[in-house]
Amino acid sequence: MQVLINGTFWSQPNVGSGQYLHGLVRWLPQVAPQHRYLLLRPATDAPGPDLPPGVAALALRTPFDRINRNLAKLFFEQIALPSAAARLTRRSGSAVLFIPYFAPPVRSSIPVVTTVGDIIPLILPEYRGGPHVRAYMHLVRRSVRRSAHILTFSQASRDDIITHLGLPARRITSVLLAAGDQYSPADAEAARAEVAQRYGITGPFVYYVGGLDARKNLGVLLRAFALLRSRGVQATLAIAGRALGRDRRLFPDLDAMIRDLELESAVRRINVPTEDGPLLYRACAAFAFPSRYEGFGLPPLEAMACGAPVVVSDASSLPEVVGPAALRVPPDDVLGWAAALGRLLSDPRLSADMRTQGFARASQFSYRRVAEETVAVLSSAAR
């Protein structure tokens, strides 16, 4: 079987779609070396990391490469990619086109398998954007319905796709993600000392990393932390992430919330480079993830893999990710969030138990398994 892969995110290994693509491309030729793998990439993309053995690459140009980035992206996804796939597989026998993010072509001469991590713009109206974004989403919805099979990252997302896209359950498979190999436990004391030196955070701290948009629900976390501080709990809240826009409906004013709650001395907003991600997880007293909606929710899994005790919202896919190995709180329960974080900050035995359970839970996830389950779907869908 020939597997052609949309490699748009190969040059972006630090974003979510890039991590997913890299994990799969690394493991697919190891778990199924009998197949041929070809990464089809936009010619204007940076080269990205070296490809693993068993995977080849081909750069595709579009007439809009030097004119308009958005048009070039659309042309690549809808015309250049399926045309190249048709040409390259004309005499190859069994073949499949794999799209590892939410943008399959409307028409393809070979079967298409598409990964739909989540359908946030279809579920949360505030994420639907302007007319151009809505038109693009209409195109994507139409093309997803024509895919031979859909992969997604959780049962919660699978249920959402069935409900909102009207697809039959038999055409959708949930394949849970995994944390990267760099997320592993290490000496927590050494990590805390390094965090104190690099970021100036001393003493116990609660950590959050992720987006700063509305669904991440950071207002609840801040109010819960303010409640803890009012009870005399001496800890810092470290928030890593950045707003990707200025629309206050999507990106609430975090600094204003911090001022209103008089938390200026207790909350640290930090910029964490990718290579420091495991360090902060290892050093924190607790990792908090109050999000209302996630297609998977990778940060809690990364935190558990590094040995951090975790508190998550009991919402969308997050219970599937953490299982019984984290404390779970309804997303709007400020008192519940304060209680859960307070327990981890004050009870060393509970904290140690959650660290052990979390690491054991994270160890059940691997990209080898992701690749094995993915290649089974690709083989079933192939022409």
C-alpha positions, -999 to +999 in steps of 0.1 A: +000+000+000+012+035-008+003+061+019+004+097+007+004+122+036-004+159+037+028+172+052+018+208+058+028+208+094+061+190+091+080+223+094+061+231+126+070+204+151+061+224+181+024+231+174-002+205+181-008+193+145+030+192+140+035+171+170+009+147+158+023+145+123+059+140+136+048+112+160+030+093+133+056+098+106+083+085+130+064+054+139+044+044+108+074+029+089+084+010+121+051-006+128+042-012+091+074-012+071+057-031+042+040+001+031+054+031+012+051+065+028+053+098+009+050+132+026+036+158+002+045+193+014+040+229+002+072+240-016+072+273+003+075+256+037+107+255+056+125+221+053+117+210+088+135+181+106+150+152+087+126+125+077+130+091+093+141+060+072+113+046+051+096+080+044+101+101+013+090+137+006+079+157-024+074+195-025+044+208-044+042+243-058+010+264-064+005+295-086-002+316-055+030+308-035+043+343-039+010+361-041-013+351-012-006+327+016-042+318+022-049+312-015-018+291-017-029+270+013-064+265-002-049+256-037-025+232-021-052+214-001-079+213-028-060+210-061-022+204-059-024+177-033-052+155-048-038+160-083-003+148-072-019+119-054-038+109-085-006+111-107+016+093-082-007+064-076-020+057-111-001+025-114+007+018-077-022-005-068-035+000-033-032+036-021-047+061+004-044+098+010-040+107+047-049+142+058-037+146+095-057+178+101-092+192+094-088+201+057-093+172+032-099+178-005-134+179-018-125+155-046-098+128-047-093+099-071-081+077-042-097+072-008-091+099+018-087+094+056-090+126+075-081+134+111-105+157+128-091+165+162-121+186+172-149+207+157-147+237+180-159+262+154-190+241+149-198+237+186-188+271+200-203+300+180-177+326+192-150+306+174-166+307+139-147+339+128-155+362+099-170+354+065-138+341+050-133+316+079-170+306+077-167+300+040-136+279+045-153+259+073-183+252+050-159+238+024-141+217+050-174+203+064-184+193+028-151+176+021-150+158+055-183+141+047-167+127+015-137+112+034-137+074+034-129+074+071-124+099+099-099+096+127-104+116+159-087+118+193-114+109+218-148+093+222-161+127+231-149+142+198-163+112+180-197+118+195-195+155+185-187+146+149-216+122+147-239+148+161-227+179+142-215+165+109-242+138+106-217+111+098-224+074+107-205+060+136-189+032+115-169+058+096-153+074+126-125+059+148-112+073+180-074+070+184-061+085+217-030+106+214+003+103+234+028+126+249+062+130+233+093+111+246+107+143+261+079+143+287+093+120+314+099+122+352+132+135+366+145+149+399+117+173+411+140+191+435+165+198+408+137+210+385+124+234+412+159+248+416+162+254+379+128+270+377+137+294+405+169+303+386+153+307+352+119+321+360+123+335+395+095+313+409+103+301+444+082+279+467+053+257+456+034+268+424+004+257+405+010+256+367-011+261+337+001+260+301-021+264+270-042+288+251-056+319+267-089+319+248-123+319+265-129+281+265-098+276+285-118+290+314-089+307+332-113+331+350-124+302+372-088+292+379-080+327+389-110+330+412-102+297+428-067+308+434-078+340+449-099+320+473-069+299+483-049+330+489-076+345+511-074+314+532-037+319+538-023+294+512+012+306+502+017+295+466+022+310+432+001+305+401+023+304+369+005+308+336+022+301+303+006+309+270-003+338+248-034+353+233-036+348+196-060+377+189-075+409+204-112+400+203-123+401+239-151+376+233-124+350+224-095+363+245-105+378+279-083+404+295-063+382+318-043+410+333-075+429+342-088+398+359-056+395+379-058+431+390-095+429+399-087+399+421-057+416+436-034+387+426-006+408+410+019+394+436+007+358+434+003+352+396+033+350+373+028+351+335+057+334+319+069+326+284+081+290+283+101+277+253+092+243+241+124+227+255+115+240+290+080+224+289+090+192+308+109+213+334+079+233+345+057+201+347+083+184+369+087+213+392+051+223+399+031+213+430+000+209+408-010+212+372-044+228+366-064+225+333-099+241+337-108+240+300-145+237+291-138+219+258-109+199+243-107+174+215-081+156+235-063+178+260-026+170+256-011+192+284-026+171+313-011+140+297+023+156+293+021+168+330+013+133+342+041+118+321+065+142+339+051+132+373+030+162+381-003+159+401-031+171+379-065+187+383-087+189+352-123+199+343-147+170+343-158+180+307-155+169+271-125+145+265-105+153+296-119+124+317-109+100+289-073+114+290-067+113+328-089+084+338-088+080+376-053+094+378-062+130+383-086+151+404-116+161+383-138+192+390-168+206+371-155+235+350-176+263+367-172+251+403-149+277+418-152+262+453-144+227+439-113+240+421-101+258+452-106+226+473-088+203+448-058+226+445-058+232+482-056+194+488-027+189+465-008+219+481-014+208+517-014+170+516+020+155+507+006+119+507-022+127+483+003+146+461+027+117+460-001+093+452-014+114+424+021+117+409+025+079+409-010+073+395-005+100+368+027+086+356+013+051+354-017+064+334+005+084+310+026+053+304-004+036+288-003+061+259+024+058+232+029+069+196+036+033+186+000+024+196-012+056+178+006+045+146-006+009+149-042+019+152-039+045+124-023+022+099-051-003+105-076+024+095-055+034+065-053-002+053-090-007+056-098+025+037-072+020+009-083+015-027 
